[in-house]
Amino acid sequence: MPEQLTTSTDNTRGRPWLIGALPEVGVVLAIFAIGGALAGVVWEWIWTPPSGVVFRGEWLLDPEQASGDFSATGIYVVVASIAGLLLGALCGLVVHRRELLTLASVIAGAALAAWLMLRVGQALGPPDPRPLAASAKELSSLPSDLRVVGKSPLVALPSGALLGLIVVLFGLSRRSRH
């Protein structure tokens, strides 16, 4: 009897609580890893790279296409917010037995997804034109690379994920219980 008081177990299977929770954490992380990679593909697919010109071994952005340089960050925020909202809601629907564990898993998974989205999108996009300009022909055109300006856009996916999770845990879950 004293052993039951000191050891927290998963009541359904008699396993330690943490071991019983690992599959749920794994499901959440897998959902976010796949979703983040797919969001990176979408981000690169939607974005149109602005072009620049090589002048004296340096890459200069065409002033007429300067807004395209900022569009990469804007598109990242939009795609990341939507992906986060959908992924957070999906995780709330699939894994909802342990709300605090689901919340912690969604936070970790969303950070992973934001990083994967950034890396996959950049890997699929054009390379950085600045190093290429040194060996490129004078006045040749090179596309800009896909990048995010600043660190604040990287919170878009986790913010969307938390909103999606909250909607499911507090909105839809309560309705289905009554």
Summary of the structure (lengths in Angstrom):
residues: 178
radius of gyration: 22.1
end to end distance: 35.4
largest distance: 81.9
contacts: 586
relative contact order: 0.19
helix: 70%
strand: 9%
